[in-house]
Amino acid sequence: MPQDEAVIGCTGKVLVGTRGSTGPGEILVRVRGGSETFLAWSEDPLPTGATVLVIESRGCREVGVIEWVDPLDALGDPAEPTEE
């Protein structure tokens, strides 16, 4: 099956929770100037609404994902004043 290289490295939102090794869920990914849905497989179950990172293409609109937390979120909002 052909790989979809464009989606690897993209982030998305879980629309239907994944079930780990027992079955896929569904995610919405912003890619190619729009949004597309994919069947998503993960090692561990992921709940609806989780943010994910696409780590592999399994061909034919199926991807492997991991839960994703943007490391820049830890820096906080630069527009907010800091306490001194």
N, C-alpha and C positions, 0 to 999 in steps of 0.2 A: 504494500500500500504506500502511496506517496506521502512523504512527510510534509507538514505545513510549518516550515521554518519561521515564517513571519510571526507566529503567535508565541514562540518560545521567548521567555523573558518579559512577557506582558503580564500585567496584573488584572485581576477581575474580581467579581463578586459571586458568591455561591447563591444560585437561585433555588436549587433543590439539593439538600444536604447529601454529602457523600457518605458511603457506608464502609469505608476502608476496603479491605480485601473482598468483602461480600458484594460490592456493587458500586457503580458510579453514581455521581450526582450530575448536576448541570450548572454551568457557570456562564456569565455574561462577560465578555472581554472586549475592550476597545482596541480595535486593530484595523489596519487598512482604511483609516478615515471614517470608520463607522463602528457599530457594535455587532458582535456575532455571538451566538451561543455554541457551546461545545459540551459533549459528555466529558465529565472530569473524574479521573481516578486519583485516589490519594491513599497513602499508607495507613493513615488513621482517619476515622470519621471526622468530617467537618460540618458544622452547622450552617443552616441557611443564614445568609448575611455576612459570613466570614469573608475576609479579603484573602485572595490566593495569588500565588506566583506560578505561572506556567513554566514547568521545568523540562517537559518533553512533549513531543508530538507523537501520538500513536497512530497517525494516519486517519483518514476518513472522519474528520471532525471529532476526534477523541484526543484528549490530552492528559498528561500527568501533572498534578499540582501539589504544592505544599502551602500551608498557612503562611501568610505574609504580614509582617508588621514593618511599616516603613521606618528605617532607622532614623530618618530625619525628624520623625514625630517626637522623638525623645528630646530634641533640642528646644521644643516649644515654639510658640509663635513669636517671631522677632518684633512684631508690632506691639506686643504687650510689654509694658514697663516692668523692669525687674525690681525686686525688693532689695533694699540695701540696709 
